[in-house]
Amino acid sequence: MASDALRSLAAYYDGGKCTPTIVPISSSPPTPATMIAVKPTIFVVEDDPDISRLVRHHLEGAGFNARLYSTGNQVVVDAERQRPALFLLDIMVPGKDGLELCRQIRQSLSLAPVPVIFLTAKSGEADRVLGLELGADDYIPKPFSPRELVARVKAVLRRFERPLPPLPTKIDEIQIDPAAMVLTVRGQAVPTTATEFRLLDYFMRHAGRVFTRDQLLDSVWRDTAYVTPRSVDVYVRRIREKIEPDPENPRYLRTVRGAGYRFEVPR
């Protein structure tokens, strides 16, 4: 905002002579009615121009900015400069495909917490599981309903609006800092998705308790319209790969057969 010392200069010509006119700018503080809300930006990677325009039209109609890419080559570089609110990735795009893009995003400490949704013609169960295992937060098969697309984008973003408890938690060699969204394992910072972080945070703050998949969906995901209990299994496996010395024989995040999962404090 301009300070009191700033002025707006308006010039007009009078017989060929330029005469400045000083127009004062109000120094009154902005009100909610005069402030411009910043729209969340979504990076859309899709090589079909018709689908790109359709997606942009509906996202912008829902209050988002949409930045379109027909290839994946520049996406991560641009995202490091201006972090988006969400990535919407087609898997089959020229150059760097959606799967490789997702891998790079999830390996970046600064971008890993940003939600990723796959929008793709590959709609088989194996493809969906692969997308989740790579760190996707949702998976929308083509053809799709634009209204459902917008609803699922909003559902994923809502998942991360709820504040986490502010104080760090440390159990043995694992520490989570919700204020910084940083997971540290054996002294090293480890990239995590926002969903992985929230799920691990929930487990560690309720160490020793057994949770069913449905309980975890209700507590961590909340909006469960577009997720399944299988999603919990995928995220547990990803968390184990990041915190366990031996993910095949977990020390912390244990399976309780016939019940669910429990985070154990080593003795």
N, C-alpha and C positions, 0 to 999 in steps of 0.2 A: 504494500500500500504506500502511496506517496506521503511524504512528511509535509508539515506545514510550510516548509521553505520552498517546496516545489511549486511551480506554476506551469500552466499550459499556455503555449504561445500560439496565437492565431494571427496570420498575416494577410493583409489584403493590399491590392494595388490601387493607388489613387493617382491617376495621371502619370503612370509609369513609376511612381515612387512607392516603395514597399514600406508600409507603416505598421509596426507591430502593435497588436492589441493584447493586453494582459488579461487573461481569463482565470480567475482564482478557482482552485479546486477545493471542494469541501473537505475539511479535515475531520468531519464527523466519523466515528468508528462505524464499521460495516454492521449491518443488521442481517439476521438470517434471510430476510427477503432479498437483500442485495448481494449476498455472497453466492458465488458460483460453485456448485458441488462438483468435485472431481469424479469423473466416471471411471469405474474399473476398466482396465484394458485387458482384452483377451487376445492372445496370439493364436491365429487360425492358420494351420498348415494344411492346405488342400489344393491339389493340382487341377481340379475340375473348376473352371471359372464360373459355371452356372451354380454349382453347389456353394462355392465361396460367396458369391453375391447373395444367394438365398440365406446362408448362415449370417452374413454381415447384416442383412436387412432385419432379421428377427432379433439378433443380439442388440443392435442399435435401438430397435423399437422397445427393447426391454431395459434400456438405460445403460448399456455397456458401450465402450469403444471397441471396435474390432480391427485388428491389424492383420492383413492377409499376406500369406506367403505361398507361392506355388511350388517351392522346393524347400528343403530343410537346411540348406547350406549356411544361411546367415542368421538363423533363428537364435541359437545360443549366444552368439556375439551380441546381437541386439538386446536379448533378454538380460545379459550381464550389465548393459548400460541402463536399461529401463525395465525393471522387473515387472512382469505382467501379473495380473491377479490369477490367471489360469491359462494353461495351454490346451488347445483343442487340436489334436493331431490325427491326420489320416495316416494309416500305416504305409500305404503304397503310394509314395510320392517320389519324384526323380531326385537323384543325388542322395543326400542323407535321408533315409526313410524314417518313418515315425518311431519304429522300435529303437533304432540307433539314437535318435533324438532323445527319447525317453531315458535311455541309458546315460547319456551325457548329462541330462538335467539332474538325474538322481545321484550322479557322482559329484555334483557341484554343491559345496557347502551353502552358497548363497541362493541357489535355485532349487535345491532339493525340497524345501517346504512348499513350493508352489504346486497347486493341484494340477493333475494331468488327466484329460479325458480323451480316450481314443474314439474317433469317428471313422468307421471303416466298413468296407464290404466283406471283410473276413469275419464271419459271425459264428463260427463253430465254437463249441465248448472249449476245445484245446486252445484256440486263439484267444478267447476271453481269459482263460487262466494264465496264458503266457503274458498277456497285457498286465494283469494284476501282479504277476510275479516280477515284472519289470518295474513296478511301482505306480501303475495307473490307478487313479481313484475311481474311475468309471469307464464303461466300455459301451458305446452306442453303435449298433449295427445299422448299415444302410440296407434298404431305404429307411428313412427316419421321418418322424413327424417334427416339424419345426417347433411346435408348441412343447412337445416332450423334450426336445433338445434344450430349450430355454429353461424348462422346469428342472432338468437334471443339472444344468450348469448352476442354477440358483441353489439346488439342494447340496451340491458339493461345496459351494462357497459358504453356505450356512453352517456346514459342519465345522468350519474353522473360525466362526465368529465368536463362539463361546470362550470367555477367558479361562485360562488354566490357573490353578493355584500358583501364587507368585513365588513361593519359596522352593529352592532346589531340594532335590531328594537324592541321597547317596546310599546305595546298598552294595557293600563289598567293593568291587572294582567298577561299578556302574554309577554314573551320576547324570541326572537330567536337570537342566536349568530352564524352566518354562519361560522366564522373562526374555532370555536370549534364544530360545528354541534350539538349544545345543545339547546333544548327547555326547558324553565323554566315556570312553571305555578303555580301561587300563592306561589312562593318561592321554589318550588320543581322541580328538574330535572326530565324530563319525557322522557322515551325512544321513539324514532321515527324511522321509516324506512327513507331511503334517499328520497324516493318519497314523503312520507308524509311531510318531512321537506321542501322540495323544493316547494310543493304545498302550504303549509301554508306560507312560506316565500313570495311567489308570491302574495297571497291574502293580506297579511299584508302590503306589499309595495305598493299595489294598493287599499288600504282600501276605501270603498265607491263606487267602480265601480262594475258593474254587468258583469259577464263573462258567456258565454255559455259553455257547455261541450266541444264543438269543439274548442273554443278559448283556453280553459285550456289545452286540449291535444296538441295543436300546440305550446303553450308557455312553458309548463312544461315538457311534454313528448318529444316533437319535432318529434322523430321517431315514427310515429303512425301506422306503418304497422301491429303491433301485439297487439294493444290495441283498446278498444271500448269505446264509451261514458259511458257505464255501469261502466267501471273502475273508472271514476271520482266519480260517486255516492258512490261507495264502499269506496274510499279514504276519501271523505268528511265525511262519517259516522264515519270512524276510527278517523279522526282528532277531530270531535266533542266529541267523547268519551274521548279524552285526554285533551281538553281545556275547555269544557263547564261544568259549575256546574250542569246543567240539559240537557243532550244531546237531550232529546225528545223535549225540548223547547229552542232551541239555542239562545244565547244572542249575539254571535259574528258572527258565520258562518251561514248566513241566506239563505234560499231558496227563490228565486224570481220566483214565479209560471209563467210558460210559457216562462221563459228567462234563468235562470241558478242559479248562486250563487253570493253572495256578502259578503264581510267581513265588519262588521259594527263596528264603534267606539262608545262605550257606552257614553251616555250623562250624 
